[in-house]
Amino acid sequence: MRHARLLFAVVCLAGCASGQSKSGASKIGSSSVWQVSAQFLATAHAACDKSSPAAECMIEQMAKAGAPAEAVSFTRELYKQSHGDFGVMTGFQNQAPVAFAWITYPLRANTNYGLLFVNGKPPIINVEDLQLLDTKAMEHSFQFQDLKNQFPHANLWPGDRDGKTWPNSQAGPNGGTQFVVSYPLRNGCHACASAGSALFNWNFDAQGKFLGTTFLGLLAAPLQ
C-alpha cells in the first residue's frame, strides 16, 4: 500500500513538472531573435526562388544558416498563423502582460517590418492586422470626415515598423493594460500622398487576454 501511494505521488509530480515544462516552453522569448543578414538572403533566394512554396524553403535555409532552434520554431509557427508569410523575429521586448516581437518579412514588396503582441491570449497577435482595428469608429468620426475633404481616397495601411519605436503603454480598466499604436493613412495607395496617421488603443486584461481595440484619434500629416 505504501509503495502504491509513493508511486502515485511520483506520477503526480512528474505530470505537474511535464505540464509546467510545456507551459514554459510555450512562452516566446529573446532566444527566438535572429538577425537576417545579406549573405543569408542571397543564399536563400538562390536556393528558394524557384521553390513552391518559397517560404518553407526559406525556413529550411534558416536552419542551415545556423539560426537558433527557437528562431526556426517561431518562424514556422508564424508561417502557420499568417497562412504562408515568412517572417523572422529580429527584436523582442518584454512588456507585461504581453511582449512585443519585431518581425522582418524579407519576401514582401512593401512593409518589410511588422510588430506582434506575443505571450498573451491568443499567444500571437499581428498588430498590422487591420481587421482587428475599430475602423468603423474611425470612419464615423468628425476628424476622418474632415480629412476626406482634403484626401478623398484616404484609407488605413499597416505600419512599417522600424524596430526601435515600441508602443507606449498605460493602465487600463480592472488592472489591464492599453498599448497605443499608430497607423499611416494614405490617399488611396501605398505610394500615394500621406494623409496623416490614426491612433488606436490595443486593450488587454490583467492576464494578457486581448479585449479589442479602441480608436483614439487622427494626427495630421507632417508639413512638406
Backbone as a chain_set.jsonl record, in Angstrom:
{"seq": "MRHARLLFAVVCLAGCASGQSKSGASKIGSSSVWQVSAQFLATAHAACDKSSPAAECMIEQMAKAGAPAEAVSFTRELYKQSHGDFGVMTGFQNQAPVAFAWITYPLRANTNYGLLFVNGKPPIINVEDLQLLDTKAMEHSFQFQDLKNQFPHANLWPGDRDGKTWPNSQAGPNGGTQFVVSYPLRNGCHACASAGSALFNWNFDAQGKFLGTTFLGLLAAPLQ", "coords": {"N": [[0.836, -1.202, 0.0], [1.94, 1.202, 0.837], [3.95, 1.472, -1.068], [2.394, 1.763, -3.319], [1.154, 4.231, -2.855], [3.396, 5.878, -2.882], [4.256, 5.549, -5.509], [2.084, 6.683, -6.824], [2.328, 9.339, -5.99], [4.767, 10.037, -7.162], [4.107, 9.839, -9.872], [2.192, 11.873, -10.064], [3.753, 14.142, -9.465], [5.535, 14.062, -11.604], [3.767, 14.466, -13.686], [2.876, 17.065, -13.109], [5.291, 18.48, -13.387], [5.799, 17.999, -16.051], [3.634, 19.337, -17.193], [4.202, 21.97, -16.408], [6.575, 22.305, -17.756], [5.761, 22.178, -20.404], [4.089, 24.369, -20.435], [5.915, 26.407, -19.88], [7.557, 26.175, -22.106], [5.966, 27.138, -24.082], [6.096, 29.842, -23.988], [7.238, 32.716, -25.635], [10.413, 34.102, -26.274], [13.45, 36.132, -26.05], [15.277, 34.388, -27.064], [14.37, 33.57, -29.459], [15.115, 35.408, -31.279], [16.731, 36.395, -34.262], [19.098, 37.656, -36.522], [18.634, 38.793, -39.789], [20.803, 38.402, -42.312], [22.548, 39.914, -45.129], [23.993, 38.055, -46.545], [22.685, 35.66, -45.893], [20.198, 36.146, -47.135], [20.936, 36.288, -49.842], [21.905, 33.679, -50.32], [19.629, 32.163, -49.601], [17.664, 33.101, -51.373], [18.77, 32.257, -53.809], [18.51, 29.529, -53.485], [15.781, 29.178, -53.093], [14.03, 30.688, -54.704], [12.849, 29.486, -56.912], [11.345, 27.597, -55.773], [8.328, 26.115, -54.459], [6.081, 26.055, -51.876], [7.919, 29.106, -51.488], [8.428, 30.134, -48.969], [8.57, 27.969, -47.127], [10.895, 26.738, -47.959], [12.674, 28.801, -47.363], [12.588, 28.76, -44.579], [13.827, 26.331, -44.056], [16.344, 26.999, -44.965], [17.081, 28.842, -43.043], [17.68, 27.218, -40.81], [19.883, 25.832, -41.867], [21.616, 27.925, -42.074], [22.411, 28.355, -39.537], [20.646, 29.437, -37.677], [19.178, 29.824, -34.413], [17.427, 27.098, -32.829], [15.072, 27.889, -31.573], [14.418, 30.229, -32.95], [13.912, 29.285, -35.53], [11.749, 27.619, -34.97], [9.88, 29.523, -34.075], [9.502, 31.008, -36.442], [8.35, 29.053, -38.047], [5.935, 28.666, -36.675], [4.787, 31.213, -36.933], [4.514, 31.246, -39.677], [2.46, 29.384, -40.007], [0.401, 30.657, -38.57], [0.05, 33.01, -40.015], [-0.784, 32.162, -42.422], [1.084, 31.492, -44.465], [3.057, 33.501, -44.606], [6.439, 34.529, -44.564], [8.344, 35.243, -41.891], [10.795, 36.64, -39.691], [11.832, 36.836, -36.341], [13.333, 39.686, -35.247], [13.675, 41.354, -33.157], [12.911, 41.84, -29.687], [10.865, 42.535, -26.864], [10.038, 42.54, -23.524], [6.954, 43.248, -22.02], [4.798, 43.516, -19.673], [1.245, 42.861, -19.643], [1.913, 41.336, -21.82], [4.25, 40.642, -24.526], [6.42, 42.3, -26.921], [7.172, 41.548, -30.282], [9.354, 42.22, -32.822], [9.206, 41.959, -36.271], [10.817, 40.846, -39.228], [10.092, 40.752, -42.627], [11.288, 39.332, -45.217], [10.454, 38.639, -47.837], [8.461, 40.281, -48.716], [7.079, 42.875, -50.818], [6.404, 45.421, -49.984], [6.193, 47.152, -46.793], [8.16, 45.719, -45.025], [8.632, 45.255, -42.391], [7.209, 44.471, -39.256], [5.001, 44.221, -36.363], [4.295, 42.251, -33.508], [2.085, 41.232, -30.868], [2.91, 39.077, -28.304], [2.72, 36.064, -26.263], [0.365, 36.446, -24.91], [-3.193, 36.135, -24.787], [-4.936, 35.547, -27.549], [-1.78, 33.675, -28.191], [-0.178, 34.794, -30.222], [-0.512, 37.834, -31.803], [-1.14, 39.793, -34.547], [-0.129, 42.981, -34.999], [-0.401, 44.446, -37.26], [-2.682, 43.588, -38.486], [-5.32, 44.802, -39.914], [-7.973, 44.231, -39.7], [-8.502, 43.825, -37.07], [-8.728, 46.286, -35.972], [-10.719, 49.024, -34.75], [-12.102, 50.244, -37.083], [-14.527, 51.24, -37.935], [-15.39, 53.07, -36.01], [-13.433, 54.991, -36.442], [-13.983, 55.784, -39.115], [-16.473, 56.964, -38.813], [-15.944, 59.163, -37.362], [-15.709, 62.725, -36.718], [-13.248, 63.829, -37.308], [-12.179, 62.141, -39.3], [-14.05, 62.453, -41.329], [-13.661, 65.146, -41.97], [-11.05, 64.946, -42.884], [-11.41, 63.576, -45.25], [-12.288, 65.532, -46.974], [-10.007, 66.796, -47.809], [-8.355, 64.675, -48.534], [-9.712, 62.611, -50.481], [-9.549, 59.858, -50.981], [-8.543, 58.675, -48.755], [-7.219, 56.103, -46.769], [-6.573, 53.383, -44.455], [-3.417, 51.928, -43.575], [-1.102, 49.188, -43.01], [1.455, 49.575, -40.512], [4.904, 50.369, -41.137], [7.134, 49.149, -39.33], [9.987, 50.254, -37.417], [11.461, 48.865, -35.613], [12.624, 50.081, -33.479], [10.993, 51.877, -32.241], [8.755, 51.362, -29.829], [5.377, 50.52, -28.862], [3.643, 52.827, -26.721], [2.576, 52.357, -23.332], [-0.217, 52.237, -21.057], [-2.156, 52.318, -18.033], [-5.036, 50.251, -17.945], [-8.617, 49.577, -17.608], [-9.649, 47.764, -14.648], [-7.162, 46.672, -13.853], [-5.943, 46.095, -16.225], [-4.022, 46.604, -19.309], [-3.219, 49.073, -21.746], [-2.114, 49.628, -25.044], [-0.756, 52.024, -27.162], [-0.915, 52.41, -30.592], [0.238, 53.538, -33.721], [-0.953, 54.132, -37.066], [-0.381, 54.48, -40.569], [-2.081, 56.76, -42.764], [-3.045, 56.803, -46.089], [-3.517, 58.388, -49.274], [-5.087, 56.609, -50.978], [-3.247, 54.68, -52.1], [-0.248, 52.69, -51.453], [2.02, 54.14, -52.157], [1.013, 56.645, -52.4], [0.072, 60.069, -51.488], [0.742, 61.081, -48.123], [-1.736, 61.053, -45.644], [-1.719, 61.612, -43.025], [-1.988, 60.068, -39.795], [-3.448, 57.398, -37.828], [-4.489, 56.716, -34.504], [-4.707, 53.985, -32.301], [-5.902, 52.238, -29.45], [-4.738, 49.222, -28.097], [-6.234, 46.819, -26.238], [-5.792, 44.987, -23.263], [-6.516, 42.556, -20.738], [-5.685, 41.996, -17.214], [-4.493, 39.513, -17.249], [-3.463, 39.272, -19.752], [-5.243, 38.802, -21.8], [-6.604, 39.523, -24.95], [-8.694, 42.237, -25.578], [-9.764, 43.731, -27.597], [-9.77, 46.66, -29.793], [-9.543, 50.278, -29.627], [-10.495, 53.261, -31.143], [-8.6, 56.223, -31.11], [-7.959, 58.725, -32.256], [-6.921, 61.095, -34.866], [-3.812, 62.075, -36.374], [-2.342, 64.85, -37.927], [-0.801, 64.988, -41.188], [2.737, 65.455, -41.578], [4.055, 68.695, -42.376], [5.105, 69.415, -45.653]], "CA": [[0.0, 0.0, 0.0], [2.85, 2.338, 0.92], [4.61, 1.606, -2.381], [1.398, 2.255, -4.281], [0.997, 5.666, -2.616], [4.639, 6.524, -3.323], [4.236, 5.55, -6.973], [1.065, 7.657, -7.233], [2.893, 10.676, -5.757], [5.805, 10.267, -8.176], [3.415, 10.068, -11.146], [1.589, 13.206, -9.991], [4.823, 15.141, -9.567], [6.046, 14.024, -12.984], [2.759, 15.095, -14.538], [2.92, 18.512, -12.875], [6.532, 19.007, -13.98], [5.63, 17.974, -17.501], [2.719, 20.413, -17.559], [4.909, 23.237, -16.262], [7.572, 22.384, -18.824], [5.069, 22.521, -21.648], [3.609, 25.741, -20.324], [7.055, 27.296, -20.016], [8.075, 26.093, -23.463], [5.086, 27.855, -24.991], [6.41, 31.256, -23.917], [8.174, 33.208, -26.647], [11.38, 34.985, -25.643], [14.522, 36.713, -26.86], [16.042, 33.306, -27.699], [13.832, 33.39, -30.811], [15.608, 36.501, -32.129], [17.821, 36.079, -35.201], [19.266, 38.752, -37.468], [18.65, 38.388, -41.195], [21.956, 39.029, -42.961], [22.524, 39.988, -46.585], [24.521, 36.785, -47.04], [21.61, 34.671, -45.799], [19.188, 36.432, -48.15], [21.469, 35.914, -51.156], [21.94, 32.215, -50.39], [18.267, 31.643, -49.532], [16.976, 33.416, -52.635], [19.32, 31.38, -54.838], [18.008, 28.17, -53.255], [14.324, 29.083, -52.894], [13.187, 31.498, -55.587], [12.103, 28.635, -57.837], [10.627, 26.605, -54.976], [6.948, 26.437, -54.124], [6.14, 27.482, -51.519], [9.262, 29.608, -51.208], [8.586, 30.392, -47.535], [9.006, 26.746, -46.45], [12.305, 26.58, -48.319], [13.435, 29.812, -46.609], [12.688, 28.296, -43.197], [14.877, 25.305, -44.059], [17.609, 27.697, -45.137], [17.419, 29.437, -41.742], [18.343, 26.19, -40.004], [21.188, 25.572, -42.475], [22.475, 29.097, -41.851], [22.813, 28.403, -38.141], [19.69, 30.124, -36.805], [18.817, 29.028, -33.235], [16.235, 26.257, -32.983], [13.904, 28.666, -31.149], [14.085, 31.166, -34.026], [13.307, 28.498, -36.618], [10.448, 27.184, -34.471], [8.986, 30.674, -34.082], [9.171, 31.325, -37.827], [7.397, 28.024, -38.502], [4.632, 28.943, -36.058], [4.269, 32.421, -37.569], [4.136, 30.831, -41.03], [1.136, 28.759, -39.884], [-0.555, 31.657, -38.095], [-0.167, 34.047, -41.031], [-1.203, 31.492, -43.658], [2.087, 31.444, -45.515], [4.003, 34.622, -44.609], [7.744, 34.212, -43.997], [8.807, 36.328, -41.028], [11.839, 36.3, -38.718], [11.867, 37.761, -35.219], [14.617, 40.369, -35.182], [13.69, 42.174, -31.954], [11.977, 41.354, -28.665], [10.827, 43.349, -25.648], [9.028, 42.145, -22.545], [6.111, 44.348, -21.543], [3.646, 42.846, -19.061], [1.111, 41.406, -19.516], [2.317, 40.675, -23.061], [5.562, 41.079, -25.002], [6.462, 42.738, -28.307], [8.136, 40.916, -31.179], [9.531, 42.935, -34.083], [9.349, 40.936, -37.305], [11.292, 41.195, -40.567], [9.464, 39.942, -43.679], [12.179, 39.569, -46.357], [9.864, 38.336, -49.138], [7.425, 41.254, -49.07], [7.447, 44.003, -51.672], [6.24, 46.612, -49.145], [6.068, 46.898, -45.343], [9.016, 44.575, -44.688], [8.782, 45.136, -40.947], [5.935, 44.497, -38.554], [5.018, 44.075, -34.915], [3.361, 41.294, -32.937], [1.958, 41.007, -29.433], [3.076, 37.647, -28.053], [2.612, 35.547, -24.892], [-0.925, 36.765, -24.312], [-4.281, 35.247, -25.208], [-4.131, 34.434, -28.077], [-0.336, 33.826, -27.97], [0.408, 35.644, -31.258], [-1.474, 38.774, -32.381], [-0.481, 40.641, -35.533], [-0.517, 44.375, -34.828], [-0.691, 45.008, -38.59], [-3.939, 43.032, -38.99], [-6.247, 45.933, -39.849], [-9.31, 43.744, -39.37], [-8.645, 43.869, -35.62], [-8.873, 47.679, -35.563], [-12.078, 49.576, -34.75], [-12.098, 51.214, -38.184], [-15.854, 51.864, -38.065], [-15.374, 54.266, -35.159], [-12.6, 55.979, -37.13], [-14.65, 56.279, -40.309], [-17.627, 57.773, -38.426], [-15.51, 60.316, -36.567], [-15.684, 64.019, -37.407], [-11.891, 64.033, -37.809], [-11.993, 61.415, -40.554], [-14.906, 63.087, -42.334], [-12.953, 66.357, -42.395], [-9.871, 64.515, -43.641], [-11.872, 63.158, -46.576], [-12.423, 66.718, -47.818], [-8.69, 67.07, -48.375], [-7.844, 63.424, -49.115], [-10.952, 61.843, -50.703], [-9.312, 58.41, -51.042], [-7.765, 58.315, -47.567], [-7.503, 54.802, -46.152], [-5.622, 52.938, -43.44], [-2.413, 50.965, -44.038], [-0.248, 48.644, -41.941], [2.657, 50.355, -40.231], [6.192, 49.777, -41.49], [7.801, 49.384, -38.048], [11.437, 50.381, -37.534], [12.129, 48.024, -34.643], [13.207, 50.91, -32.418], [9.9, 52.582, -31.572], [7.786, 50.41, -29.288], [4.144, 51.192, -28.432], [3.524, 53.308, -25.347], [1.567, 51.647, -22.55], [-0.865, 52.949, -19.964], [-3.045, 51.456, -17.27], [-6.393, 50.102, -18.442], [-9.601, 49.244, -16.569], [-9.577, 46.499, -13.911], [-5.808, 46.141, -13.816], [-5.462, 45.774, -17.566], [-3.031, 47.484, -19.939], [-3.524, 49.552, -23.092], [-0.943, 49.999, -25.832], [-1.123, 52.95, -28.229], [-0.202, 52.095, -31.831], [-0.071, 54.45, -34.828], [-1.041, 53.537, -38.409], [-0.385, 55.522, -41.6], [-3.202, 56.971, -43.68], [-2.575, 57.172, -47.425], [-4.601, 58.838, -50.147], [-5.501, 55.657, -51.998], [-2.305, 53.6, -52.391], [0.902, 52.699, -50.553], [2.965, 55.185, -52.564], [0.28, 57.907, -52.538], [0.358, 61.112, -50.501], [0.409, 60.813, -46.729], [-2.902, 61.781, -45.143], [-1.613, 61.63, -41.576], [-1.964, 58.756, -39.145], [-4.539, 57.114, -36.894], [-4.05, 56.1, -33.261], [-5.629, 53.022, -31.717], [-5.528, 51.516, -28.24], [-4.897, 47.774, -28.029], [-6.642, 46.621, -24.85], [-5.574, 43.671, -22.677], [-6.827, 42.49, -19.309], [-4.516, 41.788, -16.361], [-3.883, 38.22, -17.582], [-2.955, 39.304, -21.115], [-6.268, 38.463, -22.798], [-6.893, 40.629, -25.872], [-10.08, 42.685, -25.415], [-10.18, 44.533, -28.742], [-9.094, 47.945, -30.0], [-10.341, 51.49, -29.494], [-9.99, 54.389, -31.927], [-8.269, 57.357, -30.262], [-7.976, 59.993, -32.984], [-6.032, 61.232, -36.019], [-2.728, 63.05, -36.358], [-2.168, 65.429, -39.265], [0.434, 64.668, -41.904], [3.761, 66.492, -41.416], [4.117, 69.668, -43.471], [6.178, 69.129, -46.609]], "C": [[0.874, 1.257, 0.0], [3.527, 2.584, -0.418], [3.654, 2.178, -3.413], [1.212, 3.761, -4.125], [2.215, 6.44, -3.1], [4.68, 6.637, -4.839], [3.254, 6.593, -7.49], [1.606, 9.089, -7.099], [3.93, 11.031, -6.808], [5.172, 10.586, -9.521], [2.803, 11.455, -11.183], [2.629, 14.303, -10.156], [5.372, 15.212, -10.976], [5.074, 14.714, -13.922], [2.757, 16.598, -14.384], [4.144, 19.14, -13.522], [6.423, 19.062, -15.482], [4.737, 19.108, -17.958], [3.388, 21.767, -17.467], [5.918, 23.426, -17.373], [6.927, 22.801, -20.132], [4.592, 23.957, -21.622], [4.743, 26.732, -20.512], [7.569, 27.332, -21.434], [7.236, 26.904, -24.437], [5.373, 29.351, -24.992], [7.474, 31.62, -24.949], [9.117, 34.196, -25.974], [12.452, 35.461, -26.595], [15.385, 35.644, -27.531], [15.553, 33.023, -29.111], [14.31, 34.464, -31.781], [16.762, 36.01, -32.993], [17.9, 37.186, -36.235], [19.412, 38.225, -38.903], [19.775, 39.129, -41.908], [21.782, 39.05, -44.478], [23.024, 38.681, -47.205], [23.456, 35.69, -46.995], [20.587, 34.889, -46.906], [19.66, 36.016, -49.536], [21.457, 34.399, -51.33], [20.53, 31.63, -50.443], [17.498, 31.919, -50.816], [17.461, 32.5, -53.757], [18.747, 29.971, -54.72], [16.497, 28.068, -53.356], [13.456, 29.811, -53.907], [12.354, 30.67, -56.564], [11.32, 27.538, -57.113], [9.206, 27.072, -54.714], [6.457, 25.489, -53.026], [7.545, 27.91, -51.109], [9.496, 29.779, -49.716], [9.074, 29.154, -46.789], [10.479, 26.469, -46.729], [13.166, 27.56, -47.527], [13.61, 29.392, -45.153], [13.768, 27.226, -43.08], [16.253, 25.938, -44.181], [18.041, 28.387, -43.837], [18.196, 28.447, -40.885], [19.742, 25.902, -40.54], [22.164, 26.718, -42.218], [22.872, 29.258, -40.391], [21.885, 29.17, -37.223], [19.367, 29.248, -35.603], [17.53, 28.246, -33.471], [14.974, 27.023, -32.607], [13.459, 29.644, -32.226], [13.402, 30.452, -35.174], [11.899, 28.064, -36.218], [9.441, 28.327, -34.487], [8.552, 31.019, -35.507], [8.185, 30.318, -38.403], [5.994, 28.305, -37.954], [3.988, 30.174, -36.679], [3.794, 32.117, -38.98], [2.737, 30.203, -41.016], [0.076, 29.802, -39.528], [-0.934, 32.649, -39.191], [-0.587, 33.471, -42.374], [-0.202, 31.676, -44.795], [3.076, 32.582, -45.573], [5.314, 34.18, -43.948], [8.254, 35.406, -43.207], [9.794, 35.826, -40.001], [11.801, 37.32, -37.588], [13.259, 38.37, -35.103], [14.694, 41.343, -34.007], [12.634, 41.689, -30.985], [12.042, 42.27, -27.456], [9.696, 42.867, -24.756], [8.263, 43.37, -22.084], [4.834, 43.728, -20.991], [2.347, 43.581, -19.391], [1.433, 40.639, -20.803], [3.724, 41.143, -23.42], [5.436, 41.52, -26.454], [7.502, 41.932, -29.078], [8.171, 41.718, -32.472], [9.897, 41.914, -35.143], [9.87, 41.537, -38.611], [10.693, 40.206, -41.561], [10.255, 40.131, -44.975], [11.528, 39.399, -47.728], [8.808, 39.343, -49.571], [7.967, 42.354, -49.97], [7.382, 45.311, -50.89], [6.117, 46.175, -47.686], [6.83, 45.643, -44.923], [9.214, 44.383, -43.19], [7.419, 45.266, -40.275], [6.111, 44.237, -37.076], [3.952, 43.072, -34.495], [3.269, 41.506, -31.437], [2.065, 39.506, -29.228], [2.937, 37.348, -26.555], [1.35, 35.979, -24.172], [-1.953, 35.717, -24.722], [-5.071, 35.958, -26.291], [-2.625, 34.72, -28.006], [0.376, 34.678, -29.012], [-0.696, 36.51, -31.852], [-0.713, 39.713, -33.302], [-0.999, 42.072, -35.414], [-0.891, 45.014, -36.16], [-1.949, 44.415, -39.222], [-5.022, 44.093, -38.837], [-7.664, 45.5, -39.507], [-9.562, 43.759, -37.868], [-8.85, 45.292, -35.097], [-10.332, 48.123, -35.646], [-12.158, 50.667, -35.81], [-13.453, 51.894, -38.367], [-15.929, 53.134, -37.232], [-14.546, 55.368, -35.807], [-13.355, 56.611, -38.286], [-15.849, 57.162, -39.988], [-17.246, 59.006, -37.626], [-15.516, 61.59, -37.402], [-14.305, 64.286, -37.996], [-11.709, 63.376, -39.178], [-12.843, 62.023, -41.661], [-14.279, 64.376, -42.857], [-11.743, 66.009, -43.265], [-10.244, 64.166, -45.072], [-12.047, 64.349, -47.519], [-11.106, 67.058, -48.507], [-8.107, 65.866, -49.093], [-9.026, 62.473, -49.339], [-10.773, 60.336, -50.728], [-8.529, 57.907, -49.829], [-8.198, 56.956, -47.022], [-6.325, 54.393, -45.274], [-4.693, 51.882, -44.01], [-1.643, 50.394, -42.852], [0.975, 49.524, -41.736], [3.898, 49.62, -40.7], [7.12, 50.057, -40.308], [9.32, 49.39, -38.194], [12.194, 49.529, -36.521], [12.772, 48.781, -33.498], [12.128, 51.615, -31.597], [8.856, 51.566, -31.133], [6.551, 51.163, -28.827], [4.208, 51.66, -26.977], [2.418, 52.549, -24.633], [1.002, 52.556, -21.471], [-1.815, 51.991, -19.256], [-4.438, 51.455, -17.875], [-7.341, 49.763, -17.311], [-9.313, 47.891, -15.921], [-8.19, 45.853, -13.935], [-5.234, 45.766, -15.167], [-4.454, 46.796, -18.075], [-3.484, 47.847, -21.345], [-2.234, 49.978, -23.769], [-1.394, 50.864, -27.011], [-0.26, 52.672, -29.462], [-0.697, 53.02, -32.94], [-0.053, 53.717, -36.164], [-1.089, 54.644, -39.454], [-1.696, 55.559, -42.385], [-2.624, 57.444, -45.008], [-3.76, 57.526, -48.303], [-4.819, 57.871, -51.312], [-4.553, 54.513, -52.279], [-1.085, 53.742, -51.492], [1.879, 53.823, -50.871], [2.297, 56.551, -52.699], [0.597, 58.858, -51.388], [-0.071, 60.691, -49.1], [-0.77, 61.678, -46.31], [-2.89, 61.832, -43.615], [-1.535, 60.222, -41.006], [-3.12, 58.643, -38.164], [-3.983, 56.386, -35.677], [-5.136, 55.177, -32.714], [-5.04, 52.471, -30.423], [-5.741, 50.029, -28.467], [-5.1, 47.431, -26.558], [-6.458, 45.175, -24.4], [-6.002, 43.696, -21.214], [-5.565, 42.15, -18.532], [-3.794, 40.486, -16.658], [-3.367, 38.166, -19.017], [-3.965, 38.892, -22.167], [-6.597, 39.693, -23.635], [-8.382, 40.963, -25.815], [-10.593, 43.504, -26.585], [-9.435, 45.853, -28.798], [-10.085, 49.096, -29.875], [-9.701, 52.599, -30.318], [-9.788, 55.591, -31.02], [-8.35, 58.696, -30.987], [-6.973, 59.979, -34.133], [-4.954, 62.268, -35.743], [-2.525, 63.547, -37.779], [-0.843, 65.01, -39.864], [1.45, 65.782, -41.686], [3.762, 67.433, -42.619], [5.321, 69.373, -44.362], [7.041, 70.373, -46.813]], "O": [[0.609, 2.226, -0.711], [3.67, 3.724, -0.86], [4.044, 2.972, -4.269], [1.122, 4.488, -5.114], [2.084, 7.529, -3.66], [5.079, 7.662, -5.392], [3.534, 7.299, -8.458], [1.379, 9.936, -7.963], [3.982, 12.162, -7.29], [5.626, 11.483, -10.231], [2.878, 12.144, -12.201], [2.42, 15.269, -10.89], [5.645, 16.298, -11.488], [5.474, 15.446, -14.828], [2.654, 17.334, -15.365], [4.052, 20.205, -14.133], [6.875, 20.011, -16.123], [5.012, 19.766, -18.961], [3.185, 22.624, -18.326], [6.111, 24.532, -17.878], [7.445, 23.64, -20.869], [4.666, 24.677, -22.618], [4.596, 27.748, -21.191], [7.975, 28.386, -21.925], [7.722, 27.314, -25.492], [4.941, 30.06, -25.901], [8.473, 30.92, -25.11], [8.677, 35.037, -25.19], [12.377, 35.224, -27.8], [16.137, 35.945, -28.457], [16.221, 32.328, -29.877], [13.959, 34.442, -32.961], [17.653, 35.304, -32.521], [16.875, 37.611, -36.768], [20.212, 37.329, -39.175], [19.707, 40.346, -42.087], [20.977, 38.305, -45.036], [22.54, 38.255, -48.253], [23.331, 34.894, -47.926], [20.152, 33.932, -47.546], [18.89, 35.459, -50.318], [21.044, 33.895, -52.374], [20.259, 30.719, -51.224], [16.759, 31.058, -51.294], [16.661, 32.022, -54.561], [18.526, 29.298, -55.726], [15.97, 27.001, -53.669], [12.25, 29.569, -53.962], [11.284, 31.099, -56.994], [10.716, 26.669, -57.742], [8.915, 28.267, -54.743], [6.42, 24.274, -53.218], [8.267, 27.156, -50.457], [10.615, 29.596, -49.235], [9.915, 29.274, -45.899], [11.216, 26.024, -45.849], [14.254, 27.209, -47.071], [14.659, 29.638, -44.558], [14.535, 27.215, -42.117], [17.216, 25.469, -43.573], [19.236, 28.501, -43.564], [19.231, 28.782, -40.309], [20.684, 25.745, -39.763], [23.377, 26.515, -42.153], [23.59, 30.196, -40.043], [22.272, 29.524, -36.109], [19.286, 28.028, -35.751], [16.654, 28.68, -34.22], [13.928, 26.845, -33.23], [12.262, 29.87, -32.403], [12.425, 30.953, -35.73], [10.97, 28.131, -37.022], [8.286, 28.136, -34.865], [7.377, 31.289, -35.753], [7.287, 30.687, -39.16], [5.0, 28.195, -38.671], [2.782, 30.187, -36.926], [2.788, 32.664, -39.432], [1.928, 30.462, -41.907], [-1.007, 29.824, -40.112], [-2.085, 33.075, -39.288], [-0.73, 34.205, -43.352], [-0.575, 31.972, -45.931], [3.876, 32.64, -46.507], [5.299, 33.535, -42.9], [8.559, 36.454, -43.777], [9.656, 34.714, -39.492], [11.744, 38.524, -37.835], [14.242, 37.661, -34.887], [15.672, 42.079, -33.877], [11.587, 41.186, -31.394], [13.115, 42.727, -27.064], [8.542, 42.796, -25.178], [8.855, 44.408, -21.791], [3.899, 43.446, -21.74], [2.34, 44.811, -19.419], [1.244, 39.424, -20.863], [4.319, 41.947, -22.701], [4.476, 41.166, -27.139], [8.592, 41.67, -28.568], [7.15, 41.88, -33.14], [10.794, 41.096, -34.94], [9.421, 42.599, -39.042], [10.77, 38.991, -41.375], [9.92, 41.016, -45.763], [12.016, 39.973, -48.702], [8.309, 39.261, -50.693], [9.141, 42.719, -49.903], [8.201, 46.205, -51.1], [5.959, 44.991, -47.386], [6.236, 44.643, -44.522], [9.893, 43.447, -42.768], [6.587, 46.076, -40.683], [7.228, 44.055, -36.593], [2.852, 43.045, -35.048], [4.242, 41.909, -30.799], [1.382, 38.74, -29.907], [3.023, 38.238, -25.709], [1.273, 35.886, -22.947], [-1.616, 34.56, -24.97], [-5.814, 36.891, -25.986], [-2.224, 35.863, -27.789], [1.434, 35.236, -28.722], [-1.697, 35.993, -32.347], [0.25, 40.356, -32.883], [-2.166, 42.341, -35.696], [-1.614, 46.01, -36.191], [-2.251, 44.71, -40.378], [-5.578, 44.264, -37.752], [-8.472, 46.319, -39.07], [-10.713, 43.71, -37.434], [-9.115, 45.483, -33.91], [-11.085, 47.659, -36.502], [-12.267, 51.852, -35.494], [-13.523, 53.004, -38.896], [-16.461, 54.15, -37.679], [-14.907, 56.542, -35.735], [-13.368, 57.834, -38.428], [-16.213, 58.02, -40.792], [-18.107, 59.803, -37.251], [-15.352, 61.553, -38.622], [-14.191, 64.896, -39.059], [-11.155, 63.979, -40.097], [-12.404, 62.101, -42.809], [-14.357, 64.666, -44.051], [-11.453, 66.69, -44.249], [-9.48, 64.43, -46.0], [-11.964, 64.188, -48.736], [-11.089, 67.544, -49.638], [-7.45, 66.002, -50.125], [-9.312, 61.628, -48.49], [-11.737, 59.6, -50.52], [-7.922, 56.837, -49.876], [-9.387, 56.695, -46.839], [-5.24, 54.971, -45.34], [-5.102, 51.047, -44.818], [-1.542, 51.038, -41.807], [1.469, 50.144, -42.678], [3.945, 48.391, -40.668], [7.81, 51.076, -40.283], [9.878, 48.632, -38.988], [13.423, 49.47, -36.555], [13.402, 48.174, -32.633], [12.321, 51.912, -30.418], [8.158, 50.981, -31.961], [6.653, 52.326, -28.437], [4.758, 50.973, -26.116], [1.435, 52.143, -25.254], [1.645, 53.51, -21.033], [-2.224, 50.976, -19.82], [-4.963, 52.497, -18.267], [-6.914, 49.67, -16.16], [-8.795, 46.983, -16.57], [-8.068, 44.631, -14.027], [-4.153, 45.182, -15.244], [-4.083, 47.731, -17.365], [-4.064, 47.022, -22.051], [-1.371, 50.605, -23.155], [-2.295, 50.489, -27.761], [0.969, 52.695, -29.388], [-1.897, 53.254, -33.078], [0.745, 52.804, -36.376], [-1.769, 55.649, -39.25], [-2.325, 54.53, -42.632], [-1.814, 58.371, -45.049], [-4.868, 57.029, -48.103], [-4.745, 58.259, -52.478], [-5.015, 53.441, -52.671], [-0.897, 54.773, -50.846], [2.493, 54.394, -49.969], [2.956, 57.52, -53.076], [1.297, 58.499, -50.441], [-1.098, 60.039, -48.914], [-0.805, 62.877, -46.583], [-3.923, 62.065, -42.987], [-1.067, 59.298, -41.671], [-3.691, 59.642, -37.727], [-3.104, 55.534, -35.808], [-6.315, 55.531, -32.668], [-3.831, 52.265, -30.317], [-6.787, 49.613, -28.966], [-4.239, 47.717, -25.726], [-6.912, 44.248, -25.071], [-5.872, 44.714, -20.534], [-4.49, 42.029, -19.12], [-2.608, 40.356, -16.354], [-2.883, 37.123, -19.457], [-3.592, 38.654, -23.316], [-6.839, 40.773, -23.096], [-9.229, 40.086, -25.983], [-11.747, 43.933, -26.572], [-8.579, 46.133, -27.959], [-11.296, 48.914, -29.999], [-8.501, 52.848, -30.203], [-10.68, 55.951, -30.251], [-8.766, 59.694, -30.399], [-6.268, 58.993, -34.349], [-5.158, 63.213, -34.981], [-2.534, 62.761, -38.725], [0.114, 64.714, -39.149], [1.066, 66.949, -41.615], [3.499, 67.012, -43.746], [6.419, 69.114, -43.871], [8.0, 70.339, -47.583]]}, "num_chains": 1, "name": "protein.A"}
